């Protein structure tokens, strides 16, 4: 008999005054699934997670987490979930072990079980040797590993990760990815991740919902999402003179192996089959249309290409926002709440 869904969202909308942060969003997450929300900053990812973790009430719609309505039984929902928010929340004036221990006490875990679980989790994230050091002495990557371990002390059914690697260097990010995967295997967790890192969504998630301006614009496995874009390669062409870009675009779209061509910023993106084989013919096509190629590069399609395909824009890594500890992410700060 199949397990019930871990998360069910139906028509969720959240408004802050005249601002609609989440707009009629619906989806389900199966038990044990690694589900991702991919989108730029301000797309509504954090607002949605704050609703699912009972920190915000929706303006409309219904959300059920671990079989419980998030607005009717928020306390019961909190007992069954773990949440790693964008902002670091570990206490700098306590040791890593003390941070873990206090968290376990909040959930009423008996001392012996709490000690065993804390030791086990600190070992997995590689912090056993630093457990008695103040968190103030930890690097950013170490703090993030501690915070992921901390929310698993009470063995939650569902783990919410809101931009868990934001601000980390690429090496630390991959270390955190490894730990997340390991915890999933150890505890059969259902995980919901929000991120604007393409690789993070592509490498970790079973399914990805691409969100922009508060609405889901595509939802499927990373491979199926990429398969929705015509052509298996994208060729980037830098034109020496962009004044004829429109004419060149129209001309090369008539070439049989070309599925689509579009100007994106100062580059011509051409969706093709067998890019390496057909690149010379494509350059000849540009020349025949009166253009000159300054440079060319080929790459396989990614989730960013999916995003561009649906929105016409790219997801840019923006400067990390400073989040008020009291206001928190997901609430427009100019509204003052």
ZADO-1210 file (C-alpha; in nm, 4 decimals, padded with zeros to 6 digits):
<atoms>
<atom x="00.0000" y="00.0000" z="00.0000" code="UNK" pos="1"/>
<atom x="00.1536" y="00.3368" z="-00.1012" code="UNK" pos="2"/>
<atom x="00.2457" y="00.5848" z="00.1702" code="UNK" pos="3"/>
<atom x="00.0460" y="00.9084" z="00.1941" code="UNK" pos="4"/>
<atom x="00.2109" y="01.2230" z="00.0607" code="UNK" pos="5"/>
<atom x="00.4422" y="01.4005" z="00.3037" code="UNK" pos="6"/>
<atom x="00.3319" y="01.7445" z="00.1796" code="UNK" pos="7"/>
<atom x="00.0139" y="01.8487" z="-00.0007" code="UNK" pos="8"/>
<atom x="-00.0305" y="02.2098" z="-00.1103" code="UNK" pos="9"/>
<atom x="-00.3500" y="02.3302" z="-00.2768" code="UNK" pos="10"/>
<atom x="-00.4035" y="02.6831" z="-00.4051" code="UNK" pos="11"/>
<atom x="-00.1715" y="02.8512" z="-00.1557" code="UNK" pos="12"/>
<atom x="-00.1589" y="03.2296" z="-00.1925" code="UNK" pos="13"/>
<atom x="00.0191" y="03.4771" z="00.0325" code="UNK" pos="14"/>
<atom x="-00.0231" y="03.8525" z="00.0081" code="UNK" pos="15"/>
<atom x="00.1534" y="04.1305" z="00.1953" code="UNK" pos="16"/>
<atom x="-00.0652" y="04.4300" z="00.1319" code="UNK" pos="17"/>
<atom x="-00.0639" y="04.4796" z="-00.2453" code="UNK" pos="18"/>
<atom x="00.2295" y="04.2409" z="-00.2924" code="UNK" pos="19"/>
<atom x="00.1491" y="03.8809" z="-00.3891" code="UNK" pos="20"/>
<atom x="00.4494" y="03.6764" z="-00.2764" code="UNK" pos="21"/>
<atom x="00.2967" y="03.3331" z="-00.3520" code="UNK" pos="22"/>
<atom x="00.0289" y="03.3062" z="-00.6188" code="UNK" pos="23"/>
<atom x="-00.2089" y="03.0063" z="-00.6235" code="UNK" pos="24"/>
<atom x="00.0590" y="02.7377" z="-00.5824" code="UNK" pos="25"/>
<atom x="-00.0304" y="02.3663" z="-00.5755" code="UNK" pos="26"/>
<atom x="00.1936" y="02.0578" z="-00.5585" code="UNK" pos="27"/>
<atom x="00.2555" y="01.7378" z="-00.3630" code="UNK" pos="28"/>
<atom x="00.5714" y="01.5805" z="-00.2211" code="UNK" pos="29"/>
<atom x="00.5835" y="01.2033" z="-00.1772" code="UNK" pos="30"/>
<atom x="00.7147" y="01.0461" z="00.1413" code="UNK" pos="31"/>
<atom x="01.0926" y="01.0007" z="00.1106" code="UNK" pos="32"/>
<atom x="01.1206" y="01.2366" z="-00.1864" code="UNK" pos="33"/>
<atom x="01.3873" y="01.5056" z="-00.2262" code="UNK" pos="34"/>
<atom x="01.1862" y="01.7951" z="-00.3671" code="UNK" pos="35"/>
<atom x="01.3347" y="02.1266" z="-00.4740" code="UNK" pos="36"/>
<atom x="01.2138" y="02.4798" z="-00.5366" code="UNK" pos="37"/>
<atom x="01.4393" y="02.6617" z="-00.7794" code="UNK" pos="38"/>
<atom x="01.4096" y="03.0315" z="-00.8507" code="UNK" pos="39"/>
<atom x="01.5734" y="03.3723" z="-00.8089" code="UNK" pos="40"/>
<atom x="01.5709" y="03.5731" z="-00.4889" code="UNK" pos="41"/>
<atom x="01.2254" y="03.7210" z="-00.4414" code="UNK" pos="42"/>
<atom x="01.0483" y="03.4416" z="-00.6312" code="UNK" pos="43"/>
<atom x="00.8463" y="03.3338" z="-00.3255" code="UNK" pos="44"/>
<atom x="01.0492" y="03.0305" z="-00.2154" code="UNK" pos="45"/>
<atom x="01.1117" y="03.1435" z="00.1422" code="UNK" pos="46"/>
<atom x="00.7566" y="03.2696" z="00.1898" code="UNK" pos="47"/>
<atom x="00.6254" y="02.9298" z="00.0863" code="UNK" pos="48"/>
<atom x="00.8579" y="02.7466" z="00.3247" code="UNK" pos="49"/>
<atom x="00.7571" y="02.9783" z="00.6094" code="UNK" pos="50"/>
<atom x="00.3938" y="02.8882" z="00.5418" code="UNK" pos="51"/>
<atom x="00.4674" y="02.5141" z="00.5373" code="UNK" pos="52"/>
<atom x="00.6671" y="02.5422" z="00.8612" code="UNK" pos="53"/>
<atom x="00.3820" y="02.7331" z="01.0358" code="UNK" pos="54"/>
<atom x="00.5644" y="03.0686" z="01.0617" code="UNK" pos="55"/>
<atom x="00.3221" y="03.2453" z="00.8260" code="UNK" pos="56"/>
<atom x="-00.0481" y="03.1940" z="00.7626" code="UNK" pos="57"/>
<atom x="-00.1556" y="03.1771" z="00.3984" code="UNK" pos="58"/>
<atom x="-00.3981" y="03.4341" z="00.2602" code="UNK" pos="59"/>
<atom x="-00.5786" y="03.1539" z="00.0768" code="UNK" pos="60"/>
<atom x="-00.5454" y="02.7832" z="00.0085" code="UNK" pos="61"/>
<atom x="-00.4532" y="02.4814" z="00.2173" code="UNK" pos="62"/>
<atom x="-00.1289" y="02.3097" z="00.3142" code="UNK" pos="63"/>
<atom x="-00.0968" y="01.9689" z="00.4801" code="UNK" pos="64"/>
<atom x="00.2431" y="01.8637" z="00.6197" code="UNK" pos="65"/>
<atom x="00.2977" y="01.5151" z="00.7667" code="UNK" pos="66"/>
<atom x="-00.0787" y="01.4622" z="00.7473" code="UNK" pos="67"/>
<atom x="-00.1540" y="01.7774" z="00.9485" code="UNK" pos="68"/>
<atom x="-00.3098" y="02.1078" z="00.8450" code="UNK" pos="69"/>
<atom x="-00.0455" y="02.3772" z="00.9041" code="UNK" pos="70"/>
<atom x="-00.2997" y="02.6405" z="01.0087" code="UNK" pos="71"/>
<atom x="-00.5197" y="02.4209" z="01.2307" code="UNK" pos="72"/>
<atom x="-00.2522" y="02.2189" z="01.4158" code="UNK" pos="73"/>
<atom x="00.0737" y="02.4176" z="01.3910" code="UNK" pos="74"/>
<atom x="00.2201" y="02.2839" z="01.7171" code="UNK" pos="75"/>
<atom x="00.1797" y="01.9245" z="01.6022" code="UNK" pos="76"/>
<atom x="00.3372" y="02.0066" z="01.2655" code="UNK" pos="77"/>
<atom x="00.6423" y="02.1591" z="01.4381" code="UNK" pos="78"/>
<atom x="00.7004" y="01.8384" z="01.6325" code="UNK" pos="79"/>
<atom x="00.7359" y="01.6430" z="01.3088" code="UNK" pos="80"/>
<atom x="00.9548" y="01.8726" z="01.1009" code="UNK" pos="81"/>
<atom x="01.3074" y="02.0139" z="01.1036" code="UNK" pos="82"/>
<atom x="01.3874" y="02.3553" z="00.9556" code="UNK" pos="83"/>
<atom x="01.7185" y="02.5065" z="00.8459" code="UNK" pos="84"/>
<atom x="01.6457" y="02.8731" z="00.7607" code="UNK" pos="85"/>
<atom x="01.8566" y="03.1058" z="00.5479" code="UNK" pos="86"/>
<atom x="01.9923" y="03.2972" z="00.8469" code="UNK" pos="87"/>
<atom x="02.2378" y="03.1237" z="01.0812" code="UNK" pos="88"/>
<atom x="02.0644" y="03.0680" z="01.4164" code="UNK" pos="89"/>
<atom x="02.3187" y="02.8741" z="01.6253" code="UNK" pos="90"/>
<atom x="02.4262" y="03.0533" z="01.9443" code="UNK" pos="91"/>
<atom x="02.7816" y="03.1861" z="01.9064" code="UNK" pos="92"/>
<atom x="02.8349" y="03.1970" z="02.2841" code="UNK" pos="93"/>
<atom x="02.7701" y="02.8241" z="02.3258" code="UNK" pos="94"/>
<atom x="02.9706" y="02.5259" z="02.2095" code="UNK" pos="95"/>
<atom x="02.8552" y="02.3067" z="01.9242" code="UNK" pos="96"/>
<atom x="02.7560" y="02.0371" z="02.1709" code="UNK" pos="97"/>
<atom x="02.5604" y="02.2819" z="02.3870" code="UNK" pos="98"/>
<atom x="02.3687" y="02.4078" z="02.0841" code="UNK" pos="99"/>
<atom x="02.2710" y="02.0509" z="02.0021" code="UNK" pos="100"/>
<atom x="02.1838" y="01.9643" z="02.3610" code="UNK" pos="101"/>
<atom x="01.9558" y="02.2648" z="02.4143" code="UNK" pos="102"/>
<atom x="01.7721" y="02.1878" z="02.0935" code="UNK" pos="103"/>
<atom x="01.7138" y="01.8310" z="02.2119" code="UNK" pos="104"/>
<atom x="01.5790" y="01.9606" z="02.5434" code="UNK" pos="105"/>
<atom x="01.3281" y="02.1789" z="02.3597" code="UNK" pos="106"/>
<atom x="01.1802" y="01.8578" z="02.2204" code="UNK" pos="107"/>
<atom x="01.1835" y="01.6772" z="02.5546" code="UNK" pos="108"/>
<atom x="01.4339" y="01.4117" z="02.4476" code="UNK" pos="109"/>
<atom x="01.5632" y="01.2119" z="02.7507" code="UNK" pos="110"/>
<atom x="01.9257" y="01.2791" z="02.8497" code="UNK" pos="111"/>
<atom x="02.0731" y="00.9418" z="02.7480" code="UNK" pos="112"/>
<atom x="01.8990" y="00.9445" z="02.4093" code="UNK" pos="113"/>
<atom x="01.9913" y="01.3084" z="02.3599" code="UNK" pos="114"/>
<atom x="02.3603" y="01.2425" z="02.4263" code="UNK" pos="115"/>
<atom x="02.3697" y="00.9419" z="02.1946" code="UNK" pos="116"/>
<atom x="02.1885" y="01.1231" z="01.9140" code="UNK" pos="117"/>
<atom x="02.4046" y="01.4356" z="01.9490" code="UNK" pos="118"/>
<atom x="02.7264" y="01.2359" z="01.9392" code="UNK" pos="119"/>
<atom x="02.6070" y="01.0396" z="01.6358" code="UNK" pos="120"/>
<atom x="02.5084" y="01.3518" z="01.4411" code="UNK" pos="121"/>
<atom x="02.8239" y="01.5481" z="01.5261" code="UNK" pos="122"/>
<atom x="03.0307" y="01.2548" z="01.4064" code="UNK" pos="123"/>
<atom x="02.8471" y="01.2411" z="01.0712" code="UNK" pos="124"/>
<atom x="02.9069" y="01.6126" z="01.0047" code="UNK" pos="125"/>
<atom x="03.2718" y="01.5875" z="01.1088" code="UNK" pos="126"/>
<atom x="03.2484" y="01.8106" z="01.4156" code="UNK" pos="127"/>
<atom x="03.3288" y="01.5639" z="01.6946" code="UNK" pos="128"/>
<atom x="03.6712" y="01.7193" z="01.7523" code="UNK" pos="129"/>
<atom x="03.5216" y="02.0693" z="01.7653" code="UNK" pos="130"/>
<atom x="03.2116" y="01.9830" z="01.9689" code="UNK" pos="131"/>
<atom x="03.3409" y="02.1557" z="02.2848" code="UNK" pos="132"/>
<atom x="03.4573" y="02.4710" z="02.1050" code="UNK" pos="133"/>
<atom x="03.2505" y="02.7876" z="02.0945" code="UNK" pos="134"/>
<atom x="03.0502" y="02.8227" z="01.7739" code="UNK" pos="135"/>
<atom x="03.2002" y="03.1713" z="01.7427" code="UNK" pos="136"/>
<atom x="03.5240" y="02.9966" z="01.6383" code="UNK" pos="137"/>
<atom x="03.3545" y="02.7954" z="01.3602" code="UNK" pos="138"/>
<atom x="03.3806" y="02.8763" z="00.9897" code="UNK" pos="139"/>
<atom x="03.0620" y="02.9429" z="00.7924" code="UNK" pos="140"/>
<atom x="03.0655" y="02.5918" z="00.6520" code="UNK" pos="141"/>
<atom x="03.1072" y="02.4393" z="00.9984" code="UNK" pos="142"/>
<atom x="02.8176" y="02.6429" z="01.1363" code="UNK" pos="143"/>
<atom x="02.5937" y="02.5310" z="00.8524" code="UNK" pos="144"/>
<atom x="02.6877" y="02.1663" z="00.9101" code="UNK" pos="145"/>
<atom x="02.6111" y="02.2106" z="01.2813" code="UNK" pos="146"/>
<atom x="02.2722" y="02.3635" z="01.2067" code="UNK" pos="147"/>
<atom x="02.1731" y="02.0805" z="00.9740" code="UNK" pos="148"/>
<atom x="02.2764" y="01.8265" z="01.2374" code="UNK" pos="149"/>
<atom x="02.0966" y="02.0196" z="01.5129" code="UNK" pos="150"/>
<atom x="01.7532" y="02.0109" z="01.3486" code="UNK" pos="151"/>
<atom x="01.7792" y="01.6314" z="01.3189" code="UNK" pos="152"/>
<atom x="01.8202" y="01.5674" z="01.6914" code="UNK" pos="153"/>
<atom x="01.4493" y="01.4904" z="01.7341" code="UNK" pos="154"/>
<atom x="01.4346" y="01.2686" z="01.4220" code="UNK" pos="155"/>
<atom x="01.1883" y="01.4728" z="01.2152" code="UNK" pos="156"/>
<atom x="00.9878" y="01.3159" z="00.9341" code="UNK" pos="157"/>
<atom x="01.0356" y="01.6117" z="00.6999" code="UNK" pos="158"/>
<atom x="01.3365" y="01.8425" z="00.6650" code="UNK" pos="159"/>
<atom x="01.2986" y="02.1918" z="00.5192" code="UNK" pos="160"/>
<atom x="01.6150" y="02.3552" z="00.3855" code="UNK" pos="161"/>
<atom x="01.5858" y="02.7203" z="00.2861" code="UNK" pos="162"/>
<atom x="01.8919" y="02.8184" z="00.0809" code="UNK" pos="163"/>
<atom x="02.1121" y="02.5967" z="00.3054" code="UNK" pos="164"/>
<atom x="02.4400" y="02.6748" z="00.1277" code="UNK" pos="165"/>
<atom x="02.3915" y="03.0424" z="00.0494" code="UNK" pos="166"/>
<atom x="02.7126" y="03.2381" z="00.1041" code="UNK" pos="167"/>
<atom x="02.9327" y="02.9270" z="00.1234" code="UNK" pos="168"/>
<atom x="03.2297" y="02.8723" z="-00.1074" code="UNK" pos="169"/>
<atom x="03.1871" y="02.5961" z="-00.3708" code="UNK" pos="170"/>
<atom x="03.3941" y="02.3422" z="-00.1757" code="UNK" pos="171"/>
<atom x="03.1979" y="02.3934" z="00.1481" code="UNK" pos="172"/>
<atom x="02.8742" y="02.3790" z="-00.0504" code="UNK" pos="173"/>
<atom x="02.9601" y="02.0355" z="-00.1869" code="UNK" pos="174"/>
<atom x="03.0559" y="01.9108" z="00.1599" code="UNK" pos="175"/>
<atom x="02.7134" y="02.0166" z="00.2886" code="UNK" pos="176"/>
<atom x="02.5470" y="01.8429" z="-00.0082" code="UNK" pos="177"/>
<atom x="02.7228" y="01.5227" z="00.0889" code="UNK" pos="178"/>
<atom x="02.5977" y="01.5411" z="00.4467" code="UNK" pos="179"/>
<atom x="02.2418" y="01.6122" z="00.3362" code="UNK" pos="180"/>
<atom x="02.2469" y="01.3041" z="00.1143" code="UNK" pos="181"/>
<atom x="02.3909" y="01.0944" z="00.3957" code="UNK" pos="182"/>
<atom x="02.1213" y="01.2040" z="00.6415" code="UNK" pos="183"/>
<atom x="01.8561" y="01.1239" z="00.3865" code="UNK" pos="184"/>
<atom x="01.9883" y="00.7701" z="00.3532" code="UNK" pos="185"/>
<atom x="02.0262" y="00.7219" z="00.7297" code="UNK" pos="186"/>
<atom x="01.6818" y="00.8480" z="00.8356" code="UNK" pos="187"/>
<atom x="01.4635" y="00.8008" z="00.5233" code="UNK" pos="188"/>
<atom x="01.3845" y="01.1708" z="00.5328" code="UNK" pos="189"/>
<atom x="01.1518" y="01.3645" z="00.3098" code="UNK" pos="190"/>
<atom x="01.3412" y="01.6806" z="00.2151" code="UNK" pos="191"/>
<atom x="01.2161" y="02.0070" z="00.0706" code="UNK" pos="192"/>
<atom x="01.4888" y="02.2383" z="-00.0544" code="UNK" pos="193"/>
<atom x="01.4703" y="02.5962" z="-00.1773" code="UNK" pos="194"/>
<atom x="01.7677" y="02.7225" z="-00.3758" code="UNK" pos="195"/>
<atom x="01.8815" y="02.9477" z="-00.6587" code="UNK" pos="196"/>
<atom x="02.1888" y="02.7317" z="-00.7251" code="UNK" pos="197"/>
<atom x="02.1357" y="02.5270" z="-01.0412" code="UNK" pos="198"/>
<atom x="02.3824" y="02.2522" z="-00.9506" code="UNK" pos="199"/>
<atom x="02.2252" y="02.2115" z="-00.6077" code="UNK" pos="200"/>
<atom x="01.8804" y="02.1437" z="-00.7510" code="UNK" pos="201"/>
<atom x="02.0125" y="01.9279" z="-01.0340" code="UNK" pos="202"/>
<atom x="02.2422" y="01.7110" z="-00.8213" code="UNK" pos="203"/>
<atom x="02.0186" y="01.6603" z="-00.5175" code="UNK" pos="204"/>
<atom x="01.6531" y="01.6685" z="-00.6157" code="UNK" pos="205"/>
<atom x="01.4239" y="01.3943" z="-00.7437" code="UNK" pos="206"/>
<atom x="01.1866" y="01.6598" z="-00.8737" code="UNK" pos="207"/>
<atom x="01.2202" y="02.0358" z="-00.9110" code="UNK" pos="208"/>
<atom x="00.9551" y="02.3060" z="-00.9211" code="UNK" pos="209"/>
<atom x="01.0784" y="02.6164" z="-01.1007" code="UNK" pos="210"/>
<atom x="00.9180" y="02.9230" z="-00.9455" code="UNK" pos="211"/>
<atom x="00.9161" y="03.2836" z="-01.0580" code="UNK" pos="212"/>
<atom x="00.7137" y="03.5806" z="-00.9329" code="UNK" pos="213"/>
<atom x="00.5282" y="03.3567" z="-00.6884" code="UNK" pos="214"/>
<atom x="00.4055" y="03.1029" z="-00.9461" code="UNK" pos="215"/>
<atom x="00.5248" y="02.7546" z="-01.0427" code="UNK" pos="216"/>
<atom x="00.6137" y="02.7648" z="-01.4121" code="UNK" pos="217"/>
<atom x="00.7433" y="02.4065" z="-01.4492" code="UNK" pos="218"/>
<atom x="00.7618" y="02.0939" z="-01.2314" code="UNK" pos="219"/>
<atom x="00.9274" y="01.7605" z="-01.3079" code="UNK" pos="220"/>
<atom x="01.2518" y="01.5683" z="-01.2612" code="UNK" pos="221"/>
<atom x="01.5641" y="01.7613" z="-01.3671" code="UNK" pos="222"/>
<atom x="01.6124" y="01.5304" z="-01.6656" code="UNK" pos="223"/>
<atom x="01.2525" y="01.5630" z="-01.7818" code="UNK" pos="224"/>
<atom x="01.2627" y="01.9409" z="-01.7442" code="UNK" pos="225"/>
<atom x="01.5718" y="01.9611" z="-01.9624" code="UNK" pos="226"/>
<atom x="01.4153" y="01.7242" z="-02.2141" code="UNK" pos="227"/>
<atom x="01.1299" y="01.9718" z="-02.2618" code="UNK" pos="228"/>
<atom x="01.3705" y="02.2136" z="-02.4330" code="UNK" pos="229"/>
<atom x="01.4149" y="02.1373" z="-02.8039" code="UNK" pos="230"/>
<atom x="01.7675" y="02.0334" z="-02.9060" code="UNK" pos="231"/>
<atom x="02.0273" y="01.8636" z="-02.6888" code="UNK" pos="232"/>
<atom x="02.2962" y="02.1342" z="-02.7069" code="UNK" pos="233"/>
<atom x="02.3060" y="02.5104" z="-02.6859" code="UNK" pos="234"/>
<atom x="02.5616" y="02.7052" z="-02.8902" code="UNK" pos="235"/>
<atom x="02.6513" y="03.0540" z="-02.7721" code="UNK" pos="236"/>
<atom x="02.7630" y="03.2853" z="-03.0518" code="UNK" pos="237"/>
<atom x="02.9232" y="03.6235" z="-02.9948" code="UNK" pos="238"/>
<atom x="02.8500" y="03.8410" z="-03.2984" code="UNK" pos="239"/>
<atom x="03.1052" y="04.1002" z="-03.4048" code="UNK" pos="240"/>
<atom x="02.8199" y="04.3299" z="-03.5074" code="UNK" pos="241"/>
<atom x="02.4837" y="04.2913" z="-03.3297" code="UNK" pos="242"/>
<atom x="02.3035" y="04.5420" z="-03.5540" code="UNK" pos="243"/>
<atom x="02.2052" y="04.2543" z="-03.7842" code="UNK" pos="244"/>
<atom x="02.1175" y="04.0163" z="-03.5009" code="UNK" pos="245"/>
<atom x="01.7491" y="03.9986" z="-03.5948" code="UNK" pos="246"/>
<atom x="01.8212" y="03.9090" z="-03.9573" code="UNK" pos="247"/>
<atom x="02.0833" y="03.6515" z="-03.8553" code="UNK" pos="248"/>
<atom x="01.8463" y="03.4948" z="-03.6034" code="UNK" pos="249"/>
<atom x="01.5716" y="03.4580" z="-03.8651" code="UNK" pos="250"/>
<atom x="01.8153" y="03.3093" z="-04.1162" code="UNK" pos="251"/>
<atom x="01.9708" y="03.0435" z="-03.8952" code="UNK" pos="252"/>
<atom x="01.6335" y="02.9341" z="-03.7533" code="UNK" pos="253"/>
<atom x="01.5641" y="02.7998" z="-04.1039" code="UNK" pos="254"/>
<atom x="01.8623" y="02.5609" z="-04.0820" code="UNK" pos="255"/>
<atom x="01.7263" y="02.2033" z="-04.0319" code="UNK" pos="256"/>
<atom x="01.9276" y="02.1154" z="-03.7177" code="UNK" pos="257"/>
<atom x="01.8389" y="02.4448" z="-03.5435" code="UNK" pos="258"/>
<atom x="01.5330" y="02.4301" z="-03.3149" code="UNK" pos="259"/>
<atom x="01.5362" y="02.7874" z="-03.1882" code="UNK" pos="260"/>
<atom x="01.7591" y="03.0945" z="-03.1748" code="UNK" pos="261"/>
<atom x="01.7285" y="03.3931" z="-02.9426" code="UNK" pos="262"/>
<atom x="01.9376" y="03.6907" z="-02.8408" code="UNK" pos="263"/>
<atom x="02.0139" y="03.6871" z="-02.4689" code="UNK" pos="264"/>
<atom x="02.2038" y="03.9927" z="-02.3489" code="UNK" pos="265"/>
<atom x="02.4894" y="04.0226" z="-02.6032" code="UNK" pos="266"/>
<atom x="02.4957" y="03.6562" z="-02.7057" code="UNK" pos="267"/>
<atom x="02.2972" y="03.4605" z="-02.9629" code="UNK" pos="268"/>
<atom x="02.1750" y="03.1357" z="-02.8061" code="UNK" pos="269"/>
<atom x="02.1071" y="02.8631" z="-03.0614" code="UNK" pos="270"/>
<atom x="01.9328" y="02.5394" z="-02.9591" code="UNK" pos="271"/>
<atom x="02.0617" y="02.2608" z="-03.1828" code="UNK" pos="272"/>
<atom x="02.1096" y="01.8873" z="-03.2230" code="UNK" pos="273"/>
<atom x="02.4704" y="01.7586" z="-03.2124" code="UNK" pos="274"/>
<atom x="02.6346" y="02.0933" z="-03.1416" code="UNK" pos="275"/>
<atom x="02.9971" y="01.9889" z="-03.1963" code="UNK" pos="276"/>
<atom x="02.9183" y="01.8332" z="-03.5332" code="UNK" pos="277"/>
<atom x="02.7017" y="02.1185" z="-03.6591" code="UNK" pos="278"/>
<atom x="02.8968" y="02.4188" z="-03.5250" code="UNK" pos="279"/>
<atom x="03.0916" y="02.4772" z="-03.8514" code="UNK" pos="280"/>
<atom x="02.7690" y="02.4742" z="-04.0559" code="UNK" pos="281"/>
<atom x="02.6098" y="02.7157" z="-03.8082" code="UNK" pos="282"/>
<atom x="02.9000" y="02.9600" z="-03.8406" code="UNK" pos="283"/>
<atom x="02.8698" y="02.9380" z="-04.2191" code="UNK" pos="284"/>
<atom x="02.5006" y="03.0152" z="-04.1832" code="UNK" pos="285"/>
<atom x="02.5806" y="03.3297" z="-03.9853" code="UNK" pos="286"/>
<atom x="02.8295" y="03.4386" z="-04.2514" code="UNK" pos="287"/>
<atom x="02.5740" y="03.3768" z="-04.5253" code="UNK" pos="288"/>
<atom x="02.3334" y="03.6043" z="-04.3407" code="UNK" pos="289"/>
<atom x="02.5927" y="03.8833" z="-04.3369" code="UNK" pos="290"/>
<atom x="02.7316" y="03.8344" z="-03.9860" code="UNK" pos="291"/>
<atom x="03.0657" y="03.7465" z="-03.8312" code="UNK" pos="292"/>
<atom x="03.1135" y="03.5191" z="-03.5290" code="UNK" pos="293"/>
<atom x="03.3609" y="03.6551" z="-03.2761" code="UNK" pos="294"/>
<atom x="03.3549" y="03.3484" z="-03.0511" code="UNK" pos="295"/>
<atom x="03.1523" y="03.0315" z="-03.0018" code="UNK" pos="296"/>
<atom x="03.0965" y="02.7843" z="-02.7176" code="UNK" pos="297"/>
<atom x="02.8847" y="02.4733" z="-02.6714" code="UNK" pos="298"/>
<atom x="02.7236" y="02.3421" z="-02.3564" code="UNK" pos="299"/>
<atom x="02.4721" y="02.0812" z="-02.2545" code="UNK" pos="300"/>
<atom x="02.1368" y="02.2041" z="-02.1358" code="UNK" pos="301"/>
<atom x="02.0945" y="02.2812" z="-01.7663" code="UNK" pos="302"/>
<atom x="01.8107" y="02.3861" z="-01.5387" code="UNK" pos="303"/>
<atom x="01.9102" y="02.7469" z="-01.5980" code="UNK" pos="304"/>
<atom x="01.8339" y="02.6920" z="-01.9645" code="UNK" pos="305"/>
<atom x="01.4931" y="02.5585" z="-01.8612" code="UNK" pos="306"/>
<atom x="01.4356" y="02.8750" z="-01.6588" code="UNK" pos="307"/>
<atom x="01.5404" y="03.0948" z="-01.9513" code="UNK" pos="308"/>
<atom x="01.3219" y="02.8893" z="-02.1856" code="UNK" pos="309"/>
<atom x="01.0120" y="02.9644" z="-01.9746" code="UNK" pos="310"/>
<atom x="01.0880" y="03.3181" z="-01.8534" code="UNK" pos="311"/>
<atom x="01.3311" y="03.4703" z="-02.1022" code="UNK" pos="312"/>
<atom x="01.5704" y="03.5631" z="-01.8223" code="UNK" pos="313"/>
<atom x="01.8425" y="03.3925" z="-01.6183" code="UNK" pos="314"/>
<atom x="01.8726" y="03.3276" z="-01.2480" code="UNK" pos="315"/>
<atom x="02.1563" y="03.5407" z="-01.1219" code="UNK" pos="316"/>
<atom x="02.3418" y="03.4815" z="-00.7978" code="UNK" pos="317"/>
<atom x="02.2643" y="03.7982" z="-00.6123" code="UNK" pos="318"/>
<atom x="02.4465" y="03.9451" z="-00.3174" code="UNK" pos="319"/>
<atom x="02.3303" y="03.7730" z="-00.0006" code="UNK" pos="320"/>
<atom x="02.0582" y="03.9776" z="00.1628" code="UNK" pos="321"/>
<atom x="02.0986" y="04.0799" z="00.5242" code="UNK" pos="322"/>
<atom x="01.7957" y="03.9346" z="00.6979" code="UNK" pos="323"/>
<atom x="01.6619" y="04.0967" z="01.0119" code="UNK" pos="324"/>
<atom x="01.6670" y="03.8387" z="01.2906" code="UNK" pos="325"/>
<atom x="01.3251" y="03.9570" z="01.4065" code="UNK" pos="326"/>
<atom x="01.1594" y="04.0064" z="01.0673" code="UNK" pos="327"/>
<atom x="01.3212" y="03.7128" z="00.8929" code="UNK" pos="328"/>
<atom x="01.3265" y="03.6169" z="00.5290" code="UNK" pos="329"/>
<atom x="01.0078" y="03.5883" z="00.3328" code="UNK" pos="330"/>
<atom x="00.8452" y="03.9068" z="00.4633" code="UNK" pos="331"/>
<atom x="00.8939" y="04.2277" z="00.2655" code="UNK" pos="332"/>
<atom x="01.0858" y="04.4418" z="00.5134" code="UNK" pos="333"/>
<atom x="00.9458" y="04.7691" z="00.3876" code="UNK" pos="334"/>
<atom x="00.6128" y="04.6565" z="00.5323" code="UNK" pos="335"/>
<atom x="00.7731" y="04.6555" z="00.8749" code="UNK" pos="336"/>
<atom x="00.6625" y="04.3078" z="00.9771" code="UNK" pos="337"/>
</atoms>
